[in-house]
Amino acid sequence: MRITVEMNLCESHGQCVFAAPDVFAFDDDDYLVYEAEPSDARLDEVRTAAAMCPVRAIGILGTLGAAA
């Protein structure tokens, strides 16, 4: 699985950080950082994070039935 984040859309609401803290985080300057290719074992939490994003900035590639 590969995660993409449209950083020009991201407004740093942090819902992804709450849903998948092992994949998404804020750095010291409060910018979103994320693991671009997390383990497939994290698919459910990454899907939840993508669904919770209020601006739909998160995409998931390389999985069957993945969110775009």
Distance bins in CASP14 RR format, pairs under 12 A and 6 or more apart:
PFRMAT RR
TARGET T0000
AUTHOR 0000-0000-0000
RMODE 2
METHOD distances of the structure
MODEL  1
1 20 0 0 0 0 0 1 0 0 0 0 0
1 23 0 0 0 0 0 1 0 0 0 0 0
1 35 0 0 0 0 0 1 0 0 0 0 0
1 36 0 0 0 0 1 0 0 0 0 0 0
1 37 1 0 0 1 0 0 0 0 0 0 0
1 38 1 0 0 1 0 0 0 0 0 0 0
1 39 0 0 0 0 1 0 0 0 0 0 0
1 40 1 0 1 0 0 0 0 0 0 0 0
1 41 0 0 0 0 1 0 0 0 0 0 0
1 42 1 0 0 1 0 0 0 0 0 0 0
1 43 1 0 0 1 0 0 0 0 0 0 0
1 44 0 0 0 0 0 1 0 0 0 0 0
1 45 0 0 0 0 0 1 0 0 0 0 0
1 46 1 0 0 1 0 0 0 0 0 0 0
1 47 0 0 0 0 1 0 0 0 0 0 0
1 50 0 0 0 0 0 1 0 0 0 0 0
1 58 0 0 0 0 0 1 0 0 0 0 0
1 59 0 0 0 0 1 0 0 0 0 0 0
1 60 1 0 0 1 0 0 0 0 0 0 0
1 61 1 0 0 1 0 0 0 0 0 0 0
1 62 1 0 1 0 0 0 0 0 0 0 0
1 63 1 0 1 0 0 0 0 0 0 0 0
1 64 0 0 0 0 0 1 0 0 0 0 0
1 65 0 0 0 0 0 1 0 0 0 0 0
1 66 1 0 0 1 0 0 0 0 0 0 0
1 67 0 0 0 0 0 1 0 0 0 0 0
2 23 0 0 0 0 0 1 0 0 0 0 0
2 34 0 0 0 0 0 1 0 0 0 0 0
2 35 0 0 0 0 0 1 0 0 0 0 0
2 36 1 0 0 1 0 0 0 0 0 0 0
2 37 1 0 1 0 0 0 0 0 0 0 0
2 38 0 0 0 0 1 0 0 0 0 0 0
2 39 0 0 0 0 0 1 0 0 0 0 0
2 40 0 0 0 0 0 1 0 0 0 0 0
2 43 0 0 0 0 0 1 0 0 0 0 0
2 46 0 0 0 0 0 1 0 0 0 0 0
2 58 0 0 0 0 0 1 0 0 0 0 0
2 59 0 0 0 0 1 0 0 0 0 0 0
2 60 1 0 0 1 0 0 0 0 0 0 0
2 61 1 0 1 0 0 0 0 0 0 0 0
2 62 1 0 0 1 0 0 0 0 0 0 0
2 63 0 0 0 0 1 0 0 0 0 0 0
2 66 0 0 0 0 1 0 0 0 0 0 0
2 68 0 0 0 0 0 1 0 0 0 0 0
3 16 0 0 0 0 1 0 0 0 0 0 0
3 20 0 0 0 0 1 0 0 0 0 0 0
3 23 1 0 0 1 0 0 0 0 0 0 0
3 24 0 0 0 0 1 0 0 0 0 0 0
3 32 0 0 0 0 0 1 0 0 0 0 0
3 33 0 0 0 0 0 1 0 0 0 0 0
3 34 1 0 1 0 0 0 0 0 0 0 0
3 35 1 0 0 1 0 0 0 0 0 0 0
3 36 1 0 1 0 0 0 0 0 0 0 0
3 37 1 0 0 1 0 0 0 0 0 0 0
3 38 1 0 0 1 0 0 0 0 0 0 0
3 39 0 0 0 0 0 1 0 0 0 0 0
3 40 0 0 0 0 0 1 0 0 0 0 0
3 42 0 0 0 0 1 0 0 0 0 0 0
3 43 0 0 0 0 0 1 0 0 0 0 0
3 45 0 0 0 0 0 1 0 0 0 0 0
3 46 1 0 0 1 0 0 0 0 0 0 0
3 47 0 0 0 0 0 1 0 0 0 0 0
3 49 0 0 0 0 1 0 0 0 0 0 0
3 50 0 0 0 0 1 0 0 0 0 0 0
3 53 0 0 0 0 0 1 0 0 0 0 0
3 57 0 0 0 0 0 1 0 0 0 0 0
3 58 1 0 0 1 0 0 0 0 0 0 0
3 59 1 0 0 1 0 0 0 0 0 0 0
3 60 1 0 0 1 0 0 0 0 0 0 0
3 61 1 0 0 1 0 0 0 0 0 0 0
3 62 0 0 0 0 0 1 0 0 0 0 0
3 63 0 0 0 0 0 1 0 0 0 0 0
3 66 0 0 0 0 0 1 0 0 0 0 0
3 67 0 0 0 0 0 1 0 0 0 0 0
3 68 0 0 0 0 0 1 0 0 0 0 0
4 10 0 0 0 0 0 1 0 0 0 0 0
4 34 0 0 0 0 1 0 0 0 0 0 0
4 36 1 0 0 1 0 0 0 0 0 0 0
4 37 0 0 0 0 0 1 0 0 0 0 0
4 46 0 0 0 0 0 1 0 0 0 0 0
4 50 0 0 0 0 1 0 0 0 0 0 0
4 53 0 0 0 0 0 1 0 0 0 0 0
4 56 0 0 0 0 0 1 0 0 0 0 0
4 57 0 0 0 0 1 0 0 0 0 0 0
4 58 1 0 0 1 0 0 0 0 0 0 0
4 59 1 0 1 0 0 0 0 0 0 0 0
4 60 1 0 0 1 0 0 0 0 0 0 0
4 61 1 0 0 1 0 0 0 0 0 0 0
4 62 0 0 0 0 0 1 0 0 0 0 0
4 66 0 0 0 0 0 1 0 0 0 0 0
4 67 0 0 0 0 0 1 0 0 0 0 0
4 68 0 0 0 0 1 0 0 0 0 0 0
5 11 0 0 0 0 0 1 0 0 0 0 0
5 12 0 0 0 0 0 1 0 0 0 0 0
5 14 0 0 0 0 0 1 0 0 0 0 0
5 16 0 0 0 0 1 0 0 0 0 0 0
5 17 0 0 0 0 0 1 0 0 0 0 0
5 20 0 0 0 0 0 1 0 0 0 0 0
5 23 0 0 0 0 0 1 0 0 0 0 0
5 24 0 0 0 0 1 0 0 0 0 0 0
5 31 0 0 0 0 0 1 0 0 0 0 0
5 32 1 0 0 1 0 0 0 0 0 0 0
5 33 0 0 0 0 1 0 0 0 0 0 0
5 34 1 0 0 1 0 0 0 0 0 0 0
5 35 0 0 0 0 0 1 0 0 0 0 0
5 36 0 0 0 0 1 0 0 0 0 0 0
5 46 0 0 0 0 0 1 0 0 0 0 0
5 49 0 0 0 0 0 1 0 0 0 0 0
5 50 0 0 0 0 1 0 0 0 0 0 0
5 53 0 0 0 0 1 0 0 0 0 0 0
5 55 0 0 0 0 0 1 0 0 0 0 0
5 56 0 0 0 0 0 1 0 0 0 0 0
5 57 1 0 1 0 0 0 0 0 0 0 0
5 58 1 0 1 0 0 0 0 0 0 0 0
5 59 1 0 0 1 0 0 0 0 0 0 0
5 60 0 0 0 0 0 1 0 0 0 0 0
5 61 0 0 0 0 0 1 0 0 0 0 0
6 32 0 0 0 0 0 1 0 0 0 0 0
6 50 0 0 0 0 0 1 0 0 0 0 0
6 53 0 0 0 0 1 0 0 0 0 0 0
6 55 0 0 0 0 1 0 0 0 0 0 0
6 56 0 0 0 0 1 0 0 0 0 0 0
6 57 1 0 1 0 0 0 0 0 0 0 0
6 58 1 0 0 1 0 0 0 0 0 0 0
6 59 0 0 0 0 1 0 0 0 0 0 0
6 68 0 0 0 0 0 1 0 0 0 0 0
7 31 0 0 0 0 1 0 0 0 0 0 0
7 32 1 0 0 1 0 0 0 0 0 0 0
7 33 0 0 0 0 0 1 0 0 0 0 0
7 34 0 0 0 0 0 1 0 0 0 0 0
7 55 0 0 0 0 0 1 0 0 0 0 0
7 57 1 0 0 1 0 0 0 0 0 0 0
7 58 0 0 0 0 0 1 0 0 0 0 0
8 32 0 0 0 0 0 1 0 0 0 0 0
8 55 0 0 0 0 0 1 0 0 0 0 0
8 57 0 0 0 0 1 0 0 0 0 0 0
9 32 0 0 0 0 0 1 0 0 0 0 0
9 53 0 0 0 0 1 0 0 0 0 0 0
9 54 0 0 0 0 0 1 0 0 0 0 0
9 55 1 0 1 0 0 0 0 0 0 0 0
9 56 1 0 0 1 0 0 0 0 0 0 0
9 57 1 0 1 0 0 0 0 0 0 0 0
9 58 0 0 0 0 1 0 0 0 0 0 0
9 59 0 0 0 0 0 1 0 0 0 0 0
10 16 0 0 0 0 1 0 0 0 0 0 0
10 17 0 0 0 0 0 1 0 0 0 0 0
10 24 0 0 0 0 0 1 0 0 0 0 0
10 26 0 0 0 0 0 1 0 0 0 0 0
10 30 0 0 0 0 0 1 0 0 0 0 0
10 31 0 0 0 0 1 0 0 0 0 0 0
10 32 1 0 1 0 0 0 0 0 0 0 0
10 33 0 0 0 0 0 1 0 0 0 0 0
10 34 0 0 0 0 0 1 0 0 0 0 0
10 53 0 0 0 0 1 0 0 0 0 0 0
10 54 0 0 0 0 0 1 0 0 0 0 0
10 55 1 0 0 1 0 0 0 0 0 0 0
10 56 0 0 0 0 0 1 0 0 0 0 0
10 57 1 0 1 0 0 0 0 0 0 0 0
10 58 0 0 0 0 1 0 0 0 0 0 0
10 59 0 0 0 0 0 1 0 0 0 0 0
11 30 0 0 0 0 0 1 0 0 0 0 0
11 31 0 0 0 0 0 1 0 0 0 0 0
11 32 0 0 0 0 1 0 0 0 0 0 0
11 53 0 0 0 0 1 0 0 0 0 0 0
11 54 1 0 0 1 0 0 0 0 0 0 0
11 55 1 0 1 0 0 0 0 0 0 0 0
11 56 0 0 0 0 0 1 0 0 0 0 0
11 57 0 0 0 0 1 0 0 0 0 0 0
12 24 0 0 0 0 0 1 0 0 0 0 0
12 25 0 0 0 0 0 1 0 0 0 0 0
12 26 1 0 0 1 0 0 0 0 0 0 0
12 27 0 0 0 0 0 1 0 0 0 0 0
12 29 0 0 0 0 0 1 0 0 0 0 0
12 30 1 0 0 1 0 0 0 0 0 0 0
12 31 1 0 0 1 0 0 0 0 0 0 0
12 32 1 0 0 1 0 0 0 0 0 0 0
12 33 0 0 0 0 0 1 0 0 0 0 0
12 53 0 0 0 0 0 1 0 0 0 0 0
12 54 0 0 0 0 0 1 0 0 0 0 0
12 55 0 0 0 0 0 1 0 0 0 0 0
12 57 0 0 0 0 1 0 0 0 0 0 0
13 19 0 0 0 0 0 1 0 0 0 0 0
13 24 0 0 0 0 0 1 0 0 0 0 0
13 26 0 0 0 0 0 1 0 0 0 0 0
13 30 0 0 0 0 0 1 0 0 0 0 0
13 32 0 0 0 0 1 0 0 0 0 0 0
13 49 0 0 0 0 0 1 0 0 0 0 0
13 52 0 0 0 0 1 0 0 0 0 0 0
13 53 1 0 0 1 0 0 0 0 0 0 0
13 54 1 0 1 0 0 0 0 0 0 0 0
13 55 1 0 0 1 0 0 0 0 0 0 0
13 56 0 0 0 0 0 1 0 0 0 0 0
13 57 0 0 0 0 1 0 0 0 0 0 0
13 58 0 0 0 0 0 1 0 0 0 0 0
14 20 0 0 0 0 0 1 0 0 0 0 0
14 21 0 0 0 0 0 1 0 0 0 0 0
14 24 1 0 0 1 0 0 0 0 0 0 0
14 25 0 0 0 0 1 0 0 0 0 0 0
14 26 1 0 0 1 0 0 0 0 0 0 0
14 30 0 0 0 0 1 0 0 0 0 0 0
14 31 0 0 0 0 0 1 0 0 0 0 0
14 32 1 0 0 1 0 0 0 0 0 0 0
14 33 0 0 0 0 0 1 0 0 0 0 0
14 34 0 0 0 0 0 1 0 0 0 0 0
14 49 0 0 0 0 1 0 0 0 0 0 0
14 52 0 0 0 0 1 0 0 0 0 0 0
14 53 0 0 0 0 1 0 0 0 0 0 0
14 54 0 0 0 0 1 0 0 0 0 0 0
14 55 0 0 0 0 0 1 0 0 0 0 0
14 57 0 0 0 0 0 1 0 0 0 0 0
14 58 0 0 0 0 0 1 0 0 0 0 0
15 21 0 0 0 0 0 1 0 0 0 0 0
15 24 0 0 0 0 1 0 0 0 0 0 0
15 32 0 0 0 0 0 1 0 0 0 0 0
15 48 0 0 0 0 1 0 0 0 0 0 0
15 49 1 0 0 1 0 0 0 0 0 0 0
15 50 0 0 0 0 1 0 0 0 0 0 0
15 51 0 0 0 0 1 0 0 0 0 0 0
15 52 1 1 0 0 0 0 0 0 0 0 0
15 53 1 0 1 0 0 0 0 0 0 0 0
15 54 1 0 0 1 0 0 0 0 0 0 0
15 55 0 0 0 0 1 0 0 0 0 0 0
15 56 0 0 0 0 0 1 0 0 0 0 0
15 57 0 0 0 0 0 1 0 0 0 0 0
15 58 0 0 0 0 1 0 0 0 0 0 0
16 22 0 0 0 0 0 1 0 0 0 0 0
16 23 1 0 0 1 0 0 0 0 0 0 0
16 24 1 0 1 0 0 0 0 0 0 0 0
16 25 0 0 0 0 1 0 0 0 0 0 0
16 26 0 0 0 0 0 1 0 0 0 0 0
16 32 1 0 0 1 0 0 0 0 0 0 0
16 33 0 0 0 0 0 1 0 0 0 0 0
16 34 1 0 0 1 0 0 0 0 0 0 0
16 35 0 0 0 0 0 1 0 0 0 0 0
16 38 0 0 0 0 0 1 0 0 0 0 0
16 45 0 0 0 0 1 0 0 0 0 0 0
16 46 0 0 0 0 1 0 0 0 0 0 0
16 47 0 0 0 0 0 1 0 0 0 0 0
16 48 0 0 0 0 1 0 0 0 0 0 0
16 49 1 1 0 0 0 0 0 0 0 0 0
16 50 1 0 0 1 0 0 0 0 0 0 0
16 51 0 0 0 0 1 0 0 0 0 0 0
16 52 1 0 0 1 0 0 0 0 0 0 0
16 53 1 0 1 0 0 0 0 0 0 0 0
16 54 0 0 0 0 0 1 0 0 0 0 0
16 55 0 0 0 0 0 1 0 0 0 0 0
16 56 0 0 0 0 0 1 0 0 0 0 0
16 57 0 0 0 0 1 0 0 0 0 0 0
16 58 1 0 0 1 0 0 0 0 0 0 0
16 59 0 0 0 0 0 1 0 0 0 0 0
16 60 0 0 0 0 0 1 0 0 0 0 0
17 23 0 0 0 0 1 0 0 0 0 0 0
17 24 1 0 1 0 0 0 0 0 0 0 0
17 25 1 0 1 0 0 0 0 0 0 0 0
17 26 1 0 0 1 0 0 0 0 0 0 0
17 27 0 0 0 0 0 1 0 0 0 0 0
17 30 0 0 0 0 0 1 0 0 0 0 0
17 31 0 0 0 0 0 1 0 0 0 0 0
17 32 1 0 0 1 0 0 0 0 0 0 0
17 33 0 0 0 0 1 0 0 0 0 0 0
17 34 0 0 0 0 1 0 0 0 0 0 0
17 45 0 0 0 0 0 1 0 0 0 0 0
17 48 0 0 0 0 0 1 0 0 0 0 0
17 49 0 0 0 0 1 0 0 0 0 0 0
17 52 0 0 0 0 1 0 0 0 0 0 0
17 53 0 0 0 0 0 1 0 0 0 0 0
17 58 0 0 0 0 0 1 0 0 0 0 0
18 24 0 0 0 0 1 0 0 0 0 0 0
18 25 0 0 0 0 0 1 0 0 0 0 0
18 26 0 0 0 0 0 1 0 0 0 0 0
18 45 0 0 0 0 0 1 0 0 0 0 0
18 48 0 0 0 0 1 0 0 0 0 0 0
18 49 0 0 0 0 1 0 0 0 0 0 0
18 52 1 0 0 1 0 0 0 0 0 0 0
18 53 0 0 0 0 0 1 0 0 0 0 0
19 25 0 0 0 0 0 1 0 0 0 0 0
19 34 0 0 0 0 0 1 0 0 0 0 0
19 42 0 0 0 0 0 1 0 0 0 0 0
19 44 0 0 0 0 1 0 0 0 0 0 0
19 45 1 0 1 0 0 0 0 0 0 0 0
19 46 0 0 0 0 1 0 0 0 0 0 0
19 47 0 0 0 0 1 0 0 0 0 0 0
19 48 1 0 1 0 0 0 0 0 0 0 0
19 49 1 1 0 0 0 0 0 0 0 0 0
19 50 0 0 0 0 1 0 0 0 0 0 0
19 51 0 0 0 0 1 0 0 0 0 0 0
19 52 1 0 1 0 0 0 0 0 0 0 0
19 53 0 0 0 0 1 0 0 0 0 0 0
19 58 0 0 0 0 1 0 0 0 0 0 0
20 32 0 0 0 0 0 1 0 0 0 0 0
20 34 0 0 0 0 1 0 0 0 0 0 0
20 35 0 0 0 0 1 0 0 0 0 0 0
20 38 0 0 0 0 1 0 0 0 0 0 0
20 39 0 0 0 0 0 1 0 0 0 0 0
20 41 0 0 0 0 0 1 0 0 0 0 0
20 42 1 0 0 1 0 0 0 0 0 0 0
20 43 0 0 0 0 0 1 0 0 0 0 0
20 44 0 0 0 0 1 0 0 0 0 0 0
20 45 1 0 1 0 0 0 0 0 0 0 0
20 46 1 0 1 0 0 0 0 0 0 0 0
20 47 0 0 0 0 1 0 0 0 0 0 0
20 48 1 0 0 1 0 0 0 0 0 0 0
20 49 1 0 1 0 0 0 0 0 0 0 0
20 50 0 0 0 0 1 0 0 0 0 0 0
20 51 0 0 0 0 0 1 0 0 0 0 0
20 52 0 0 0 0 1 0 0 0 0 0 0
20 53 0 0 0 0 0 1 0 0 0 0 0
20 58 0 0 0 0 1 0 0 0 0 0 0
20 60 0 0 0 0 0 1 0 0 0 0 0
21 33 0 0 0 0 0 1 0 0 0 0 0
21 34 0 0 0 0 0 1 0 0 0 0 0
21 35 0 0 0 0 0 1 0 0 0 0 0
21 38 0 0 0 0 0 1 0 0 0 0 0
21 42 0 0 0 0 0 1 0 0 0 0 0
21 45 0 0 0 0 1 0 0 0 0 0 0
21 46 0 0 0 0 0 1 0 0 0 0 0
21 48 0 0 0 0 0 1 0 0 0 0 0
21 49 0 0 0 0 1 0 0 0 0 0 0
22 34 0 0 0 0 0 1 0 0 0 0 0
22 35 1 0 0 1 0 0 0 0 0 0 0
22 38 1 0 0 1 0 0 0 0 0 0 0
22 39 0 0 0 0 1 0 0 0 0 0 0
22 41 0 0 0 0 0 1 0 0 0 0 0
22 42 1 0 0 1 0 0 0 0 0 0 0
22 45 1 0 0 1 0 0 0 0 0 0 0
22 46 0 0 0 0 1 0 0 0 0 0 0
22 49 0 0 0 0 0 1 0 0 0 0 0
23 32 0 0 0 0 0 1 0 0 0 0 0
23 33 0 0 0 0 1 0 0 0 0 0 0
23 34 1 0 1 0 0 0 0 0 0 0 0
23 35 1 0 1 0 0 0 0 0 0 0 0
23 36 0 0 0 0 1 0 0 0 0 0 0
23 37 0 0 0 0 0 1 0 0 0 0 0
23 38 1 0 1 0 0 0 0 0 0 0 0
23 39 0 0 0 0 1 0 0 0 0 0 0
23 41 0 0 0 0 0 1 0 0 0 0 0
23 42 1 0 1 0 0 0 0 0 0 0 0
23 43 0 0 0 0 0 1 0 0 0 0 0
23 44 0 0 0 0 0 1 0 0 0 0 0
23 45 1 0 0 1 0 0 0 0 0 0 0
23 46 1 0 1 0 0 0 0 0 0 0 0
23 47 0 0 0 0 0 1 0 0 0 0 0
23 48 0 0 0 0 0 1 0 0 0 0 0
23 49 1 0 0 1 0 0 0 0 0 0 0
23 50 0 0 0 0 0 1 0 0 0 0 0
23 58 0 0 0 0 1 0 0 0 0 0 0
23 60 0 0 0 0 0 1 0 0 0 0 0
24 31 0 0 0 0 0 1 0 0 0 0 0
24 32 1 0 0 1 0 0 0 0 0 0 0
24 33 1 0 0 1 0 0 0 0 0 0 0
24 34 1 0 1 0 0 0 0 0 0 0 0
24 35 1 0 0 1 0 0 0 0 0 0 0
24 36 0 0 0 0 0 1 0 0 0 0 0
24 38 0 0 0 0 1 0 0 0 0 0 0
24 42 0 0 0 0 0 1 0 0 0 0 0
24 45 0 0 0 0 1 0 0 0 0 0 0
24 46 0 0 0 0 1 0 0 0 0 0 0
24 48 0 0 0 0 0 1 0 0 0 0 0
24 49 1 0 0 1 0 0 0 0 0 0 0
24 50 0 0 0 0 0 1 0 0 0 0 0
24 52 0 0 0 0 0 1 0 0 0 0 0
24 53 0 0 0 0 1 0 0 0 0 0 0
24 57 0 0 0 0 0 1 0 0 0 0 0
24 58 0 0 0 0 1 0 0 0 0 0 0
25 31 0 0 0 0 1 0 0 0 0 0 0
25 32 1 0 0 1 0 0 0 0 0 0 0
25 33 1 0 1 0 0 0 0 0 0 0 0
25 34 1 0 0 1 0 0 0 0 0 0 0
25 35 0 0 0 0 1 0 0 0 0 0 0
25 49 0 0 0 0 0 1 0 0 0 0 0
26 32 1 0 0 1 0 0 0 0 0 0 0
26 33 1 0 0 1 0 0 0 0 0 0 0
26 34 0 0 0 0 0 1 0 0 0 0 0
27 33 1 0 1 0 0 0 0 0 0 0 0
27 34 0 0 0 0 0 1 0 0 0 0 0
32 49 0 0 0 0 0 1 0 0 0 0 0
32 53 0 0 0 0 0 1 0 0 0 0 0
32 55 0 0 0 0 0 1 0 0 0 0 0
32 57 0 0 0 0 1 0 0 0 0 0 0
32 58 0 0 0 0 1 0 0 0 0 0 0
34 42 0 0 0 0 0 1 0 0 0 0 0
34 46 0 0 0 0 1 0 0 0 0 0 0
34 49 0 0 0 0 1 0 0 0 0 0 0
34 50 0 0 0 0 0 1 0 0 0 0 0
34 53 0 0 0 0 0 1 0 0 0 0 0
34 57 0 0 0 0 0 1 0 0 0 0 0
34 58 0 0 0 0 1 0 0 0 0 0 0
34 59 0 0 0 0 0 1 0 0 0 0 0
34 60 0 0 0 0 0 1 0 0 0 0 0
35 42 0 0 0 0 1 0 0 0 0 0 0
35 45 0 0 0 0 0 1 0 0 0 0 0
35 46 0 0 0 0 1 0 0 0 0 0 0
35 49 0 0 0 0 0 1 0 0 0 0 0
36 46 0 0 0 0 0 1 0 0 0 0 0
36 58 0 0 0 0 0 1 0 0 0 0 0
36 59 0 0 0 0 0 1 0 0 0 0 0
36 60 0 0 0 0 0 1 0 0 0 0 0
36 61 0 0 0 0 1 0 0 0 0 0 0
37 43 0 0 0 0 0 1 0 0 0 0 0
37 46 0 0 0 0 0 1 0 0 0 0 0
37 60 0 0 0 0 0 1 0 0 0 0 0
37 61 0 0 0 0 1 0 0 0 0 0 0
37 62 0 0 0 0 1 0 0 0 0 0 0
37 63 0 0 0 0 0 1 0 0 0 0 0
38 44 0 0 0 0 0 1 0 0 0 0 0
38 45 0 0 0 0 1 0 0 0 0 0 0
38 46 1 0 0 1 0 0 0 0 0 0 0
38 47 0 0 0 0 0 1 0 0 0 0 0
38 49 0 0 0 0 0 1 0 0 0 0 0
38 60 0 0 0 0 1 0 0 0 0 0 0
38 62 0 0 0 0 0 1 0 0 0 0 0
38 63 0 0 0 0 0 1 0 0 0 0 0
39 45 0 0 0 0 0 1 0 0 0 0 0
39 46 0 0 0 0 1 0 0 0 0 0 0
39 63 0 0 0 0 0 1 0 0 0 0 0
40 46 0 0 0 0 1 0 0 0 0 0 0
40 47 0 0 0 0 0 1 0 0 0 0 0
40 60 0 0 0 0 0 1 0 0 0 0 0
40 62 0 0 0 0 1 0 0 0 0 0 0
40 63 1 0 0 1 0 0 0 0 0 0 0
40 64 0 0 0 0 0 1 0 0 0 0 0
40 66 0 0 0 0 0 1 0 0 0 0 0
42 48 0 0 0 0 0 1 0 0 0 0 0
42 49 0 0 0 0 1 0 0 0 0 0 0
42 50 0 0 0 0 0 1 0 0 0 0 0
42 60 0 0 0 0 0 1 0 0 0 0 0
42 63 0 0 0 0 0 1 0 0 0 0 0
43 49 0 0 0 0 0 1 0 0 0 0 0
43 50 0 0 0 0 0 1 0 0 0 0 0
43 60 1 0 0 1 0 0 0 0 0 0 0
43 61 0 0 0 0 0 1 0 0 0 0 0
43 62 0 0 0 0 0 1 0 0 0 0 0
43 63 1 0 0 1 0 0 0 0 0 0 0
43 64 0 0 0 0 1 0 0 0 0 0 0
43 65 0 0 0 0 0 1 0 0 0 0 0
43 66 0 0 0 0 1 0 0 0 0 0 0
43 67 0 0 0 0 0 1 0 0 0 0 0
44 50 0 0 0 0 0 1 0 0 0 0 0
44 51 0 0 0 0 0 1 0 0 0 0 0
44 60 0 0 0 0 0 1 0 0 0 0 0
44 63 0 0 0 0 0 1 0 0 0 0 0
44 67 0 0 0 0 0 1 0 0 0 0 0
45 51 0 0 0 0 0 1 0 0 0 0 0
45 52 0 0 0 0 0 1 0 0 0 0 0
45 58 0 0 0 0 0 1 0 0 0 0 0
45 60 0 0 0 0 0 1 0 0 0 0 0
46 52 0 0 0 0 0 1 0 0 0 0 0
46 53 0 0 0 0 0 1 0 0 0 0 0
46 58 1 0 0 1 0 0 0 0 0 0 0
46 59 0 0 0 0 1 0 0 0 0 0 0
46 60 1 0 0 1 0 0 0 0 0 0 0
46 61 0 0 0 0 0 1 0 0 0 0 0
46 62 0 0 0 0 0 1 0 0 0 0 0
46 63 0 0 0 0 1 0 0 0 0 0 0
46 66 0 0 0 0 1 0 0 0 0 0 0
46 67 0 0 0 0 1 0 0 0 0 0 0
47 53 0 0 0 0 0 1 0 0 0 0 0
47 58 0 0 0 0 1 0 0 0 0 0 0
47 59 0 0 0 0 1 0 0 0 0 0 0
47 60 1 0 0 1 0 0 0 0 0 0 0
47 63 0 0 0 0 1 0 0 0 0 0 0
47 64 0 0 0 0 0 1 0 0 0 0 0
47 65 0 0 0 0 1 0 0 0 0 0 0
47 66 0 0 0 0 1 0 0 0 0 0 0
47 67 1 0 0 1 0 0 0 0 0 0 0
47 68 0 0 0 0 0 1 0 0 0 0 0
48 58 0 0 0 0 0 1 0 0 0 0 0
48 60 0 0 0 0 0 1 0 0 0 0 0
48 67 0 0 0 0 0 1 0 0 0 0 0
49 56 0 0 0 0 0 1 0 0 0 0 0
49 57 0 0 0 0 0 1 0 0 0 0 0
49 58 1 0 0 1 0 0 0 0 0 0 0
49 59 0 0 0 0 1 0 0 0 0 0 0
49 60 0 0 0 0 1 0 0 0 0 0 0
49 67 0 0 0 0 1 0 0 0 0 0 0
50 56 1 0 0 1 0 0 0 0 0 0 0
50 57 0 0 0 0 1 0 0 0 0 0 0
50 58 1 0 1 0 0 0 0 0 0 0 0
50 59 1 0 1 0 0 0 0 0 0 0 0
50 60 1 0 1 0 0 0 0 0 0 0 0
50 61 0 0 0 0 0 1 0 0 0 0 0
50 63 0 0 0 0 0 1 0 0 0 0 0
50 65 0 0 0 0 0 1 0 0 0 0 0
50 66 0 0 0 0 1 0 0 0 0 0 0
50 67 1 0 1 0 0 0 0 0 0 0 0
50 68 0 0 0 0 1 0 0 0 0 0 0
51 57 0 0 0 0 0 1 0 0 0 0 0
51 58 0 0 0 0 1 0 0 0 0 0 0
51 59 0 0 0 0 0 1 0 0 0 0 0
51 60 0 0 0 0 0 1 0 0 0 0 0
51 67 1 0 0 1 0 0 0 0 0 0 0
52 58 0 0 0 0 1 0 0 0 0 0 0
52 67 0 0 0 0 0 1 0 0 0 0 0
53 59 0 0 0 0 1 0 0 0 0 0 0
53 60 0 0 0 0 0 1 0 0 0 0 0
53 67 0 0 0 0 1 0 0 0 0 0 0
56 67 0 0 0 0 1 0 0 0 0 0 0
56 68 0 0 0 0 1 0 0 0 0 0 0
57 67 0 0 0 0 0 1 0 0 0 0 0
57 68 0 0 0 0 0 1 0 0 0 0 0
58 66 0 0 0 0 0 1 0 0 0 0 0
58 67 1 0 0 1 0 0 0 0 0 0 0
58 68 0 0 0 0 1 0 0 0 0 0 0
59 65 0 0 0 0 0 1 0 0 0 0 0
59 66 1 0 0 1 0 0 0 0 0 0 0
59 67 1 0 1 0 0 0 0 0 0 0 0
59 68 1 0 1 0 0 0 0 0 0 0 0
60 66 1 0 1 0 0 0 0 0 0 0 0
60 67 1 0 1 0 0 0 0 0 0 0 0
60 68 1 0 0 1 0 0 0 0 0 0 0
61 67 0 0 0 0 1 0 0 0 0 0 0
61 68 1 0 0 1 0 0 0 0 0 0 0
62 68 0 0 0 0 0 1 0 0 0 0 0
END
